Amino acid sequence: FIRMLRSAKKRDVLELLRRAPEETRPFIVEAAVAAQSVASLAALSEFLDFSKEESKSLLEKFLYAAAFSPRPSGELLHLVLDKLDGKQLAPETWEMGIVAVGSLVGKLCQQKLCGLQQEVERGVETILRGLGGAEEEPQVVIYLLALGNAMLPGAIPTLLEHAEEGPAAVTTTAISALRRFPARHISSKVKRAMRRIFHEKRKSYEKTCRLAAAELLLDNHPSPMDVINILLATKEMEAETAKFLLLKVQNSLQ
C-alpha cells in the first residue's frame, strides 16, 4: 500500500483520503506519512485541517506517525511546521506537534542533514523561540521535551540553565533531556551543574531532581570523588532513596 502511494499522484491520494470510511482514514494517513512522496505529503497538507476540533484524532495520528518516522524527510518536517505555524490549536495538538518537531529535527540531524536543510534550522528556531517566550511551566516542559528529542549539542547550555534554575518539573525534564546525549557531550561543565543540584549548593531541590542529577553523574564515567560523595549523601536520605542510589553505584561499579 505504501509503495502504491509512492507512485500515486496528489489528486489520487487526496481522493482516497476524502472517500475513505472514517475508520480507515487513520491507516491511510499513517501510510501517506510513511510514503513521504511529494504527492502524498501535498495531499496530507491539503486534507488535514488543524483548526477543526473534529479532526483532532486524525491530527494526533498524523503527528505520532511523523514523530516516529524512522528516516523522515525535510519535506515532512516542513509540513508539520507549516501546520503549526500561527494556528490556534487545541493544547494537546500543539504539545504533540512541538514534541514531533523535536523528534524530526533529531532524526534529520542523525542523517547528517543538520546544516544542510533550511527546515531543520527552522525547526530548531521554532523550539528555541518558543522556549524563550514560554511563561507557564507546562509550556516550558513541552519545549524542553522537544529539545530532548532533538538532541542538539548546542542546546546543552539552555538545558543546564533550566535544570539549575527551574521548578521541579522543569528541572527533571531538563536533566532527562541531558541524559539522552552520548557520554562525549556530558562535559565537566554539565557534571559540575549536576553536582550543584545533587548536593543543593545553590538552592533546595526536590528528591526526584536530585536523583536525576545523581543518575546522570553515575551513568557517565563518574569520578571516584563523585561516587564517594553520593554514597556519603545517602546517609541523610530516606531508606528507599538511599537504596536506589546504592544500587545505581553498584551497577556503575559492575
Buried (B, 14 or more C-beta within 10 A) or exposed (E): EBEEBBEBEBEBBBEBBEEBEEEEBBEBBBBBBBBBBEBBBBBBBBBBEBEEEEBBEBBBBBBBBBBEBEEBBBBBBBBBBBBBEEEEBBEEBBBBBBBBBBBBBBBBBEBEBBEEBEBBEBBBEBBBEBBEEBEEBEBBBBBBBBBBBBBBEEBBEBBBEBBBEBBEBBBBBBBBBBBEBEEEBBBEEBBEBBBBBBBEEEEEBEEBBBBBBBBBBBBBEBEEEBBEBBEEBBEEBEEEBBEBBEEBBEEBEE
